[in-house]
């Protein structure tokens, strides 16, 4: 099977190191807290906090205007080359590609690949100068809460939950095991459970698991998790390794759905 252009955007630590100091290249670490970044990060890198920066108000995702403002503050211009790494690298990558940004790369694998390749961390903060970034008129591969509702029960669509079994069945709200004040645990009704572990398998194995579950290339697949990070990784696999034509991420994911009054929630669907 030929490798898609998108899959070729995966780069290694040496590729990033060779571009250190290039003002046209912006390196972004994405994580759920600043702890790892503050302890040491790739020189010149900035941090996008998956909550504080990408979901700053009641776990709601950024709208296009807010995302454009984040890019501007980050010193990212429309012609910048952006490289993501870290825990939430796929989330950052998916957001940029859905926004139509062309020059995006991804250091796949754990952040420790940088040190394992013989490169040093730094604790110095990046020097950033705000630059203009236009608001996107269209965001591809993004679905909002209202659209997910219209797809429930649609035979041409498959809503796919890639969280852990405990999250899917309603035993916990957050991946860490906790619940959420005012939130409800469970899953979106009719959702198909495909845990994130499938993304670590080979392409043929992933294809077999998806076809067995009814997640075929002929359906519009909408993937969600808790904040969009795991969903973005499965989006990459389905779209750019398996070649599915219509794969979207529900950016709001469970952090939004489970805290929105009136959204239908299913608990204990008998998954084992």
N, C-alpha and C positions, 0 to 999 in steps of 0.2 A: 504494500500500500504506500502510495506517495505521501510525503509529509507536507502538510499545508504550509503556506507562507506564514500563517499565524504561529504554528508550532516552531517554526524556525526562529521566532523571536525569543526563544529561550536562550539565555546566555549564562556564562560562567563567571566566577570571580575575577579571573584574569582579564576577561573582556572589559569588565567594569574598571579594574585597576588601570588598564591602559588608557582610559579616558579621564583619569583623575585630573581635576583642574580645568577641564574643558568647560567654558561658560555655557555652551549650548547643551550640555548634558546635566540633567537633574536626577539625583538619586533619592528615592523616597523609601523609607522603612515604614511599614504599616503594622500596627500592633494594637492590642486592646488596652495597653497601659504604657507609660513612658519608662518603666523600670529598666527593661533591657537596653533600650536606646540610651538612657542616661548613663548606664554603666559602661557603654562602649558601642560605637557604631562605625560604619564605613565612612571614611573621611569625606566631608562635603555633603553627607546625607542629611535630610530633614526627616522629621517624624510626622506621620498622619495618624492621629489617635482615632481608632475605629469608632469610638463613642464621642469624644469631645469635638473632633473635627468632622466626622462623617455622619453623626447622629446627635447633634448638640441639644436638641429639644425633645424630651420625652421619647427618646429612641426613634424618632421619625427621620427618614432619610432626607438628604439634601435635595432641594429642587434645582433645576438647571441654573438659575441665577445664583443660588448659594454656592453651587459647585464651581461656577466660573469665578466667583469671588475667592474661593479657596485656592484655585489655580493661580490667580493673580497674586495673592499674598505669598504663595510659594515660589514666586519668580519663574513660573512656567509660562512660556509663550506658545502660541500655536505651532511654531516651528521647532520647539525644544524637543530633544530626545529625553524621554523619561524612563528610568529604570526602577522597577519595584523589587523589593526583597523583604524578608521577614515573615512573621506569622500570618499577616493579612495581605501578602503580596498579590494573590490572585484577585482579591477584592479591588485593590487599587488598579490593577491591570484591566479588569473588566470595566470598571468605571470609566477609565480613560478611553478604552476602545468603544464603549457604548456612546461616548461623547463625540466620537468621530476623530479623535486624535490619532494620527498615523504613526508617529515615531515613538513606539512604546515597546519596552523590553521587560523581561521577567527573569530574575534569578530563581529558578525552581529549586526546591529543596529547602532545608533549614538555613537560618541565618549563619550558623556556625560554619557553613561551607567557606565563608570568607577567611576565617582563621585557619581552617584546615588546608587552604590553598597557600598559606604562608604570608598572608597579609595582616597588618595590624589594625586594631580598632583605634578610634580617637574618642575623646569626650568633648572635643571642641564643637561648638554650635556652628551651623552653616551661616554664611553671609548671604542674606536674601534681600533682593530689591524687587518691590512689586512691579509687575508689568501688566499691560492690558491683555485680557482674554475674553473673547466674545461669548455671549450666552448662546448655547446650542438651540436651534429651532426644533430639532428632532433628536431623540435619544434612541438608538437602536438596541435591541435585545434587553429592553427594560419594560417590565410591566408593573402597574400600580395596583393597589388593593382593589379598586373598583373593577379593574379588568379581570383580576383573578376570580372574583365573584361570578362574572359572566361565563367563565370557562368551566366551572364546576359541573360535572356531568356531561360535558361536551365530548362526544366520542372521538372527535378529531384532535383533542387536547389531552395532555397528561400533566397533572400537577404532581411534582416529585419532591418529596421530603427527604433530605439527606442528613438529618440529624441522627443522634444516637437513638437506640430503641427506647431508652428511658424518657427521652424528650418526646418522642413520637407518641408513646402510649399515655403520656400525661403524668408520669411519676416525678418529673422535674421540669422547670421552666427554662433554666439556664444550663448550659453544658457543664458547669462546675457542680451542679447538683442542687442549687438553690431554687427557691420559688420567687415570684415577683409580687410585691404588694400591688393589689389592684389588677393583677394579670391572671390569665387562665392558662393552664398547661394543657397540652393535647396536640392535635394536628388539624389541618384543614380537611374538612370532609371530602371524601373520594380521593385524597392524596395517596400516591403510591410511595411506599417506603423503600428507598435505596440508600442505605447508609454510606457515609463518605468513604468508607474503606474500599469501595469499588474503584475509586480513583487511583489506588495504589496497585491495582492489578494490571495485567497486560491487556493490550487493546482487544484481542480476541476474547479474553475472558470477560471484559467489560461489556462487549457487544452481546455475548451470550446471556449475561445476567439481565441486561436491559430488555432484550427481546423476550426472555422468559417472563419478565414483569409487565410486559406490554408497553414498554417505552421504546417504540420503534421509530425509525427515521421518517415515517409518514405522518407523525403526529406533531402538533405544536407542543413542545416540552417546556414547562415553566418550573424552574428549580428554586427551592427556597430552603433556608436553614434558620438560624437565629438572627444573625445580623448581615448575612449575605456573603460571608467569607467562604464557608464550605460550599455554598451554592455556586460561587464563582469558579471554584476549582472544578466542580463537576460540569459546569457550563463549558469550560475550556476543553475538557476531555470529550464531551459529547459532540461539540461543534467542530473542534479543530483536530481531533484525533480520530473520531468515528465518522465525521462528515455529516452529521445531522444538519439539515438546512434551517430548521426553525427551533432555536433554543433560546429561551429568555430567562432572566433572573428576576424573581420578585424581590426587589431591593428592600422593601419594607420588612419582609420575612417575619419570623415569629415575634420578634421584638415589637413590631407594629401590630400584627394581627392579634396576638394574644393580649394586648393592652388596649385594644379598641373595642368599646362597648358595642354590642349587637352583632359582632362577627360570629358566624357559626363555628363551633369548636367540637371536634369529636375526640372522645377519650376511650382508651382501651379498646382498640379495634381488633384485638385478638392476634396481633403479630407475635411471633415467637422467634 
